[in-house]
Amino acid sequence: MTTNNRRQRRALLCASAMAAASMMTSSAFAQSEPPTEMQADNGGIADIIVTANRREERNQDVPIAITALSADRLQQQGIAKEQDLQASVPSLVVGPNGQGSRESQSFTIRGQGATFQASPGVVVYMNEVPLPAGITLSQQGGPGNFVDLENLQVLSGPQGTLFGRNTTGGAVLLTPKKPTNDFSGWIQGRIGNYDRREIEGAINIPVIADKLLVRAVGAFHDRDGYTKDVTYNKDRDDEHWYSGRIGITFRPTETIENYLMVYGSKSSTNGTGFIHKAFNIDGLKGYGLCREGATIPFAVASCNVYRAADAKAAALGPRATALGIDEFSRTQTWGVTNTTSVDLSDTLTLRNIFSYQKLKLDYSYDSDATVLQQHEVDPNSYPAPGTVLLPGDGTPVTYANIYDAGLPRDNLRQITEEVQLQGTALDKHMTYTVGGFYYKQKPDGRQAGGAIVYCPAAFTGFCPASRSEYGSGQTSKALYAQGTFDFGAVTPGLEGLRLTAGYRYTWDTIFGFSGNYTPQADGLTAKCGSTAEIVPIAGAMEACTYSARFKSSASTWVAGLDYKVTPTTLIFGKVSRGYKSGGFNQQAVFATTRTFKPETVTNYEVGFKSDFRIANVPFRLNATGYILDYKDIQRAGADYNPSSGAGGAVVRNADARIKGIELEASVQPFKGLEIGGNFSHTDAKYKTYEYVTPTGGFGCNGLVAAGGRLDLSCLPFQFVSPYIWSIHTNATIPVGDDMGDLNFFVNYSHTSRQYTDPGVLPALQPGAYLEPFGLLNMSLDWKGVARSGLDIGLFVTNATNKLYRVSNANVYNQGGLLYATTLYGEPRMYGLRLKYRFGGE
């Protein structure tokens, strides 16, 4: 029996045991907790209880642009990770953003998102605390966070008053299901193509009714990859992870409640299936890295070697690659959060929210995605792993494109502490929250990496790998207050007219160090990456290390009015300020670029939320329009010091104006049928984007010489899809009196093209535009089969098997790299799921 078969057999045996135990005790307790998804009293469209204002409210009553997805909707749409949210939320773009791991999924909302080496522009919260975020990757937390959620909420726009980490783009709130007074639970297994094997489950145990409640959650996912690496005979883009979570609610008295949540997850995969597209032959010739007709080994290679690599990649197609290294990707994360609530009176509650979390990331990747070979070699044969055929006599030479530092790339720990006072006054016409927040993230041990950034074909196997060690952290402190006043306290005629005002002040300190060097051919010296200085190999890391510290502070605020025109129609308008701290540059080549400054955004927004009926048919229509004044936008780019010859990275700044509209609508033509969708249009334009170029280049002002001022204000805005829309149908049909319900869900979503490069004109960066694409997802579930608690479902995502790109390397015209690679999205995925619920789940 193979290892894979044994693993599958153990998973099925575990599933059977849990199901049998649940059947024996399924009726032990009755439901007593309030639901978080409510059906309207008049049989209209269901509401979701959200926590955008750090308290439970109906989505339709909150004057904020929110997309909320229930647990059922997440399953129907096949949303199990960040990338699956693409086009399901207005103005939201999700993708790897040119990074070295597909597991790094960055959120961008209304054009505001992650920047290399900077804090995230959209922060993901689990149980009200921010998930730890990597530095070398824009990854927040690990896998398994979407399992057993009460709901998922996406808040668009600056959220800097009430939420911990200051952000400019928005927040994603993951709300886990908490323990209830039911003995209940569920277990689900899924099988599918690409040898998908998954098992998930949760069990809820009321140890002492109303006093001590426990909920435990576990998941295991395993799936083959959909990109074949012909060099190593491995599947890239696979999945293999497991996660667990336990939540404990303790109520020692009627006025005190403590919720403790402990979670952990671990992922280990074969890495990312980068697809090679092209080498920049003219650039290679310009740098003297290849020449036409050259055939002498270990001199300048023939440009035909690169053309042959291009041709071989094209012959492999979009679902196969020939990598030069054996990639991997590993994520480990765990954390503890604790929330204590004390009712000081009927109108005042004290809350304390503490978290301690760790995140460890390690990965390797082949960013040019080639194994160079002599172009006369049979295109159907490939060299053995670790060898390459060079021009000349075709002698295979051993190569190594990465230096294994034996340490993780990211290894950090994070602590947050927040104290809140929440209260009401004036006969509940006034609600307010006052609090303080502390955040600290720092390395949890040594972090290191190494790579061959570029090795000419003729020197494959002889280029030394650079070696780096680094570390950075951040401390953030904030005080805040926000309140909402209903003018009904003044006169009954103004009931429903509310003023919201909030203010926050934040102090940030960024600190870090970075060392990088490359051993030289003599074996005695090394070249520093930041200065290109030649130093003795002994002690090179210390000699090549620099450090920096940067402090900043800012105020953020919100002011808005909203009014209930009717009991089911809310109109609102607000102005809010967002702020994202500066950062430390681990790849600086100038002393003046070792840190970078914060960015700010001012958001002007109006909208309405409405429920109404036409011919007794329930409709829902929510709309938002906004204008953003976005200043000092952090934009990462390559950097070069012509005095020393050192190359690295820099974070520059720009200003922009962004405006757009967002719509969400649904209708229930008759009971059991819902039709809905969303639409967004985002218009983003730079107002200023200029900098002094040390090397010269092409900009909106034409060819600029070294030392001149390069204007990039005409550049398309990064990670913005001007048009995003989706439409769905959700139909439920009873199957006889005792046979349960059939539920059919179909969703089609469309994303227009987006530009991905932060600082190069489209004509100079092939592939920087990701083409528009549409995805069709469907599910069919038979729920409550013969009142047994058993659900049987079929699912398919990307039903039309659409080929679409989700990321681009954007180094085609970057000196020392000069290639184009890309990542494709998931192909068609389909399968069968069985789910058993008991105890009112």
N, C-alpha and C positions, 0 to 999 in steps of 0.2 A: 504494500500500500504506500503511495507517495505521501510526502509531507503535506502537500496541499489537500489530499483526500482525507488524511487524518485530521487536519484542522477543520475541514468541513464537517466531518462526522462528529467531532467534539462539539461544534457549534449547534448542530441539530439535536444532539442529546441534551445539551443545556437548555435549548428552547423547549423541548418536550417536557423536561422536568419542571420548568417554571410554569408552563401552561397547566400541567396536572395539579400543581400546588394551588394555582389560582382558582381552578374550577371547584376545588373542595371547599374554598372559603369565600366564594364570590358574594354571598348574601349576608355576610357577618355584620356589616354596618351599613347605615343609610347616609345619604349625602346631606351635609349640613352647611357647606361653604358656599358663598355667592359665586356665580360664574363671572368670568371676565369678558365674555362675549354675550351680549344681551339682545334678544329679539324685541323689536319695538312693540309697545303695548297694543297697537292697532294692527299688528300683523305685517308691519312694513319691513324695511331693510334692517338687518342686524347691526347693532352698534358694538364697538370694541372699546373697552375701558383702557385708557392710556395714562401715562405718567409723565407727560411732557412738562408739566409744571411741578414735578416732584410730589404729586398727590394724585389719587385716582379720580378720573373724570371721564365722561363720555367724549369720544373723539369729536363728535359734532358740536360740543360745547367749548372746545379749546380754540382760541384765536391764533392758531399756529398752523402752518402747512405741514400736515402729518400724513404719511401713508402707513397704515397699520394692517398687518397681516396676521390672521389667527393661525393657530396650530393646524387646523384642517386645511386652510388655504395654502400654507407652506407645503403640506404633503401633496395636495392636488397639483400644484405647480411644479413639484419636484425640486423645491428649493432646499438644498442641504448644505450649501456653502455660499460664500460671498458672490462668486461669479454667476450663480443661478439667479441673483436678483436683477441682473442686467435687463433693462427695459420694462421691469415690473413696477418701477418707481419713477415718477416724473423727474427729469433733469439729473438722474443718477447714472453715472458711468462706472463700471467695475472692470478691473483688469490687472495684469502683472506689471504694466507700465515699463516694459523694457528691462525688467530685473532678471536675476539669475535663477529664480525659482518660480514655478507655476503656483506654488502654495502661497506666494506673496500676492494677495488680492487687495488692491488699493481702491478706496472709495473716492469718487470725485462728484460733488454736488454743486450744480450751478457754476461749474468751472473752477471750483476750489477743492483741492485735494492734497495729495502727498508730493513732497519734493525730496529728492535724494539727500539723505543725511539730516533732514529736517523733521520736526514734529508733524504728525498727521493733521491734515486740514479737516478731516471728518473722523471723529473719535468713536470707537465702538465700546459700548458699556455693557457689562454683564452684571445684573443685580445692582445697578446704580453705580458701579465703580468702573473706571477705564481699564480695558485690557492692556497688558504690557505690549509695547511696540518695539520692534527691532530697529537697529540703526543701519546696518548694511542692507537690510530689506525693509520695505514698507509693509511689514506683516504685523497684525495685531492679534495676539493670542494664537491658539492652535486649533486643530480640528475638533469636531464634536460639540461645538457651542450651539448648534442649531437643533440639537436633540432635546425633546421634551420641553419645548418652550410654551409658555402661555400665549405669547404673541411676540411679534417683531415690529418695532416702530422706527420709521425713518423720519427724522426731523430736519427740515430743510432751512438753511440760513444760519446766521450766527446764533449760538446758544451759550454765550459767554457769561450770562448772569447766574443761572441756577445750576449749571453743570461744571464738574470739576476742572477738566483740562480746557483751557481756552482754545477755541477753534473758530475758523472763519467760515467753513462750509456747512457744518451741521453735525448731527449726532445720530448714531444707530443704536437703539436700545434693545437689548436682548433680555426678555423677561422670563426667567425660568418658572416652571410650575412649582408652587410651594406646597408643603404638606397640608392635607386637609383631615377632617375627622372621619374619612372613609377608610376602611381597609379595601384598597383598590389597586389597580395597576393595569399594565398592558405589556405585551411582548409582540414584537414584529420581526419577521424574517423576509428577506428579499433575495431573489436570484435573478440573474439577467445575463445579457451578452457581455463579452469580454470577461467571462468567468466571474461575474459579480457574485459575491457572497456577503450578506450583511445580516447582522442581528442586533436589535435594539430592544430595550425594555425598561420599565420603571415599576416600582412597587411603593405603595403608600401605606404606612403603618401608624395608626394612632396608638402609641404606647400607653398614654394616659389621655383620655378624651379631653379635648380643649386645653390640655396642659403640656403634653410632650408628644409632638407629632414628627414623624420621620418620613422622608421620601428619598429613595435611592434610584439612580439612573445609570445605565451602562450601555455601551455601544461598541461594535466591532465592524469595520468595513474593510473589505479586501476586493480589489478589482485589478485585472491585467491592464497594462497600458495600451494606448491606441496609436503610439508612434513606435515603429520597429527600428531598432538600432542594428544595422546589418554588420557593423564592426564587432560588437560584443554579443550579438545574438540575444539582446534583451529588449523588453518592452519598456519604453520611457512613458512618462505621463500616467503611471499607475497609481493606485491608492492602496495603502496598507496602514491603518491606524486603529487605535482603540482609545476610549475615553470613559471616564466615570465621574459621577457627581453625587453628593449626598447633601440633603438639606434637612436641618433640624430646627423646628419651631418650639420654643419653650416659653410658656406663659405662667410664671410663678404666682402672679396675681392678676386681677382683672385690668390693672392699669399698666402692666409691664409685659412687653413681648420682646423676645430675642430670637433672631433668625441667623443661624450659622450655616454657611455653605462652603463645602470643600470640593474642589474639582481637580482633575488632572487629565492629561492626554499625551499620547506619544504617537508619532508618525515616522515611518521609515520607508522611503520609496527609491526607485531607480533614477530619479531626477527628471529633468525637463527635456522634452523632445524638440529642441531647436531645429529649424529647417533652414538650411543654407539657400540663399537666393543668388548672390553674386559677389565677386570681388571687384573692387574699383581698380581696373587694370591701368587706366591713365594715372591714377594716383600712385599706384605701385611703381610705375615707371618714373614718375616725377620724383619720388623719394629714392630712386636707384635700387629698388628691391626686386625688380625683374627687368629683363630686356628681351626684345624680339630676337629669336634665333639662338639664344644662349643655351648651351647643352652641357657645360662643364660642371661636374659635381662640386659642391662646396664653394662655388663662386656665386655669381649672380644667376639666379634661376631664370629659365625661360618663362616668359609670360604665358606660354601655352600650358604650363603646369597649373596655373590658376584657372585658365579657361577650361582645362580638363576637369578640375574640381567642380566648377560651375555646371558643366555638362552632366557629370555624374549625379549631382544633387537634383538636377532637373529630371533625370531619368528615374530616380527613386520616387519622385512625386511627393505630395504633401503629407503622407502618413508613414514615411520612412526616412531615416537619416543615417549617416555614417560618421559617428563622432570620433574625435581623437582621444578622448579620455572616458573612463568608466564613471559616469556621473552618479551622484547620490544626493538625497535631500533628507534631513532629519530634523524633527521638531519635538521638543519636550517642554511641557508647560504644566504648572500646577499653581494653585492658589487657595487662599482662605479669605472669605469675606464675612463680616459679622455686623449685623444691623440690630441695634437696640432702640426700642421706642418706649418712652415713658409718658403716660398721660398725666401731666401735672394738674390739669383741671379739665372741665368739659370743653374748654376753648383753647387749650394750650398743650402742645406735645413736644417733648424733647427727643431728638433722634441723634444717635451716634453711629457713623458708618466707617468701619475700618477694613482695610484689605492689605494682604501680603501676598505677592505673586512673583513667580519666576518664569523666565522664558529663555530657552536655549535653542539656537539655530545653528546648524552646520550643513554645508552643501558644497558641491563642486559643479561646475558647468563648463561646457565647451561652447563659447559664445559665437565662434565662426562656423561651427557645426560641419567641419570637413576633416577628412584624412587625405592629405595631398598625395597624389600618385602620378607616375609618369603617364602622359596622356595616351601613349600607345598601348597601355595595358588593356586586356579584355575588360570592357565595362561591366561584365557580369561577375567579375571576381573582385575580392576585396582582401586587403592584407590582414594578417593575424593581428589581434589586439596588441598594441605596443610597437608596431612597426609601420614604416612608410617606405614607398618606393620613390627614389629620387631620380632626377634627370641623369642621363648618362647610361651606365650599364644596368640600371634597374636593381642595384644591390639594396636589400632591405636594411634599414637603419632603425635602431630602437629610438623611440621618442617618449617624452613625458611633458605634457602640457600644463601640469599643475604641481605645485609643491605642497605636500601634505604637512601642515604645521602641527597636526596632532592635537589641535585645540579648536573649540567651536568658533564660528564667525561672530555670533552674537551670544552673549552669556550675561544676563542681567537680572536684577531683582528690583521690585517696585513696592513701595509702601504708600498708602493713602490713608488719611484720617480726616473725617468731616464731621462737624457738629452743627446741628440745625435746631432752630426753634420754629415750629409751625403753629400758627394760631388763627383764630377767627375773632371778630369783634363786631359791634354794632348789629347785633342780631343776625350774624353771618353775612352782613353786607360788606364786610372787610375780611379778606384773607391775606396772610402774609407769611413770608419765610425769611429768616435771618440766620446767617451761618458763617462758618470759617472752614477753609479747605487747605490741607497740606499734602504735597505730592513730592516724592523723591524716587528717582530712578538712578541706579548706578551699576557698574559692572559687578558681577558675582564671581569673579575669577578672571583668569587671563583669556584674552580673545586674540585670535591670530588668523592670518590667511596668507596665501601665496599663489602666484600665477605667472605664467608667461603671457604678458599682455600681447606681445606680437613676436613671432619668430619667422623670418623669411624662409621660404620653401627650401632653399639650398642649404639652410643651416638647421633643418629639423633634427632634433635629437641633441643639438649642441648649444641651444640657448639656455642660459641659466634662469631659474625662476626667482622672481622677486619675493621677498619675505617681509611681512608686516606684523606689527603688534599695535594695538590701539585700545582706547577706552574713552567713553564719554558718559556724562550723566547730567541730570537736571534736578534742581530743587525749585518748587513753585509754592508760593503761599498766597492766599486770597481771603478777603472778607467781602461778604455780599449781603444784599437785602433786596427783596422784591415783594410788592404788594398789589392787590387788586381791590378797588373800591367800587361798589355798586351804588350809583346815585339814587337808588330807591331809598337809601337811608336819609336822603334830604327831602324827597317828596315821592309819593307813590306813582306819580305820573312819569317819573324817570326810571322806574324799575326796569332792570335789564340793560341799562346803559352803564358800562364799566370802564374804568380807567386802570391801566396796569403800568406800573413804573418799577424799574429795578436798576441797581447800580452794583458794580463789582470792581474792586481794585486788586491787581495781581502783581506780585514781585517774583521775577524769575532769575535764576542763576544757572548758566550753562558752563560746564567745565569739561576738559578733555585733553588727551595726549595722543600722539600718533608717531610711529616710527616705521620707516620703510627703506629697504636697501636691496640691491641686486649684486650678488657675487660677480667678480670680474674673472677674466680668463686666466690670470696669473695665479689664482687661488689664494692670494695674500691680501687682496684689497676688495673693497666693495664701493658701489656708487649709491649715495643717498638719493632716495626718490624725491624728496622735497627740495633739495638744493643741487643735486648732481655732483656734490662734492665727493672726492675719492678719499676714503678713510681705510684704516687697517681693518681686515675682516674680523679680527678679535675685538670685541666691543663695538661692532658696527651698529647694532641696534640702539645702544645708548647714544652713540655719536650722532645718529640720524633722527633722534626723537625730538619733537617740539611739543609744547603744551600751550594752552590758552584758556582764558576765563572771560565770560561775557555776562553782564547784568543788564536787565531791562525791566521796566514796569509800565503798566498801562491801565487805564480805566475802560471798562466796557459797560454798556447800559442798554436799556430798552424802555420805550415809552409808546403806549398804544391805547386806542379806544376800540371797544367792540359793543355791539348793540343787538339784542334779540328783537328783530323787526316783528317776528311772529314767534310763537313757541318753538318752531322748527326751522327758523331762518336766522342765521347769525351773520352779521357783516362786521368786518374789522379792518383796521389800519394800524400800522406801527412803524417805528424807526428803531433800529437796533445797531449796536456797534460790536464787532468781533475783533479778536486779536489772537495772533499765533506767535509764540516766542521765537527768538532767533536760535542760532545753533552753532555747533563746532564743526569745522571742515577738516576731515581726516585726510584729505588729499590736497592740501594747499601747497602752492609753490611760491607764494609771496607771504611775507609776514602780515600784510594788511588784509589777507583773505582767509585767515585762520578761523575767523568767526564771521557770522552774517547776521544782519539785523532782523527785527520782527516785521510781520506784515499786519495790516489792519484792513477792515472792510466796514463800510456803513451801508446798511440795508434799508431801503424804503419799500414797504410792502402793503398791499391792500388785497382784500379777498372776501369771499363769502362761503358759507356752508349752509346747504338747504336740503330739507326733505319736504316733498310735496306730492300731491296726487293729481292725476289727470284721468277723468272717467274712472275714478277709484283705483287706478293703477299707481303703486308707489314708485316715486323717482327720487334719486339723490344726485345732486350736482354740487360739487365743490370747485372753487376756482381761486387762483392766486396770481397776482401780477406783481413784479418786483423790479427794482433798479438797484444795482450795487455799485458803489464807488470803492474800488479795490486798489489799495496803495501798497507800495513796496513789496509786490508779489515776489516770492522766492522762486527763482528759476535757476536750475542747475545746468552747468555746461562744462565743457572741457577747457583747460587752461594750460598755458605754456609760458615759461620764463625764458626769453631769448638770451638773457645774460648768462644764465647757468646751464641752459639746455634741459631743465627739468620740466616734466609734464605732469599734470594732475587735474584737479577739478576745482570749480568755483561755484558759488551761489550768488547770482546777480539779482537785481531788483527792477521791477517794472510797475507801471500803473495801468489800470484798465477800467473800462465801464462795461458792466454786464447787465442785460435786462432780459426779461422773459415772462412767459405765462405758463401756468400749470393747471390742468383740468383733470378731475376724476369724476366719473359718472357711473350710475348703475340704475337699472329698472327691473321690476318684477312684473312681467306681463300677466302672469298668473302664479298661483301658489306652486312652489317647486321649481320655478325657472327664474334664473337671474342672468341678465346680460349687462356687462359693464366693461369699463376700460379706462385708460388714462392717456393724456397727451401733454407734451411739453415742447416749448420752443425756447431755445437759449441763443441769445445774440451777444457774443462776447467780442470786444475789440480793445486792443491796447491803445492807451492814450500816449504813453511814453515808454520806450524800451530802448535805451541807448547805453553804450559803455565804450571805454577806450580799449581797442584791440591791440594786444602786444604783437600779433603776427600778421594782421591784415585779414581781409576777407570780404565776402559779398553780403550786402545788406540792402535795405530798401533804398538807400542812397547810393547804390551802385558799388563799384570796386573801391575798397578803402585800404589805404596803405597802412603798414605797421605803425602804431602810435596814433592812428586816426580814430575818429569817433564813429562807431558802427551803429546804424539805426535799424532796429528790428520791429518797429511799431506796426509794420504791415503784415507781420507774421500771423498765420492762423493761430487761434488760441488753443493751447494744449489741453487734451482730454475733454473736449466739448463736442457732443453730438448735437447739432442744432435742432434736430427733430427726433423725438423718441415717442413712440406710441404703442399701445397694446389694446387688445380687445379679448374678452373672454365670455364664455357661456358656461353656466353651472346649472345642471338639470338633475333633479331628484324625482324618481318615480317609485311609488310603493310596489312591491312584488307580492301581491296577495295580502291577506290579513296577518299572517304569521311568518312571512318569509323575508322580512326586512325591506330595505330600500336599495334601488340601483341609483348610483350617482355617477354622472358623466360630466367631466370637466375638460374643456378645450380652451387653450390660450394661444393667441398669435401675437408676437411682439416684434417691433421693428426699430432698429437703431440706424440713424443716418451716419454718414462717414464722419470720422474724427481724425484730427491731426495729433500726432504724438510727440513731435520733437519740440524741446523747449527753446531752441535758439538757432535753428538752421532753416533757410528758406526751402520750400517744397521742391524746387527745381534741383537742389543740391542734395536731397535726401530721399532716394528712392524707397518707396514703401512706407514713408512716414504717415501717409494717409491710410487709415484702415477703411476698407470699403464698407458700404452699408450692407446690412444683413437682416434677415427676418427669421425667427425661430417659431416652430409649431410644437407645442407640448400638449399631451393628452393623458387622461387617466380615466379608468372605468373601475368603480368599486361597488361591490355588493356588500352593503353594510348590515350588520346584525342578522346574519344568515340564520333563518328559522329561530330568531330570538336567542341565539346561542352565545352572543358576544363576539362571534367570529366575523371578521371582515376579509373578503378576498378581493384583490385588486390587480389590475393590469396597468402598466404605465409606459409611456414613451416620451422621451425628450428629443428635441431636434428631429421630429418625425420625418422630415423631408431629406434628412442627411445633408443639410446645408454645409458647404465648406466656407468657413469664414475665419478671418484673422483677428486675434485679440491683443497682439503686441508686436513691436518692431524694435530691433536693436538700435537703430539710429546712429551708426558710427561709420556710414559709408564714406563720408568726407572728413572723418576725424583722423588726424595724422597718427600713424603708428597702429591703426586698426584697419580701416579701409575695406570693409565688407558689409554685406547686408544679410541679416537673418531675421526670421519671423517665427511667431507661434500661432498655431491654429486652435480654434475652439473645439469643444468636444463633438465627436460625430454622433450619429443616432445611438441612443441608449434606450434599451427597453427591458422589461422583465415582469416578474410576478411577485406580489407581496401578499403575505398572510399576516393578519394582525388579530390578536385576541385581547379583548378588554374584559375587565371584571370589576365589580364593586362600584358601578356608576361612572367609570371613566368615559 
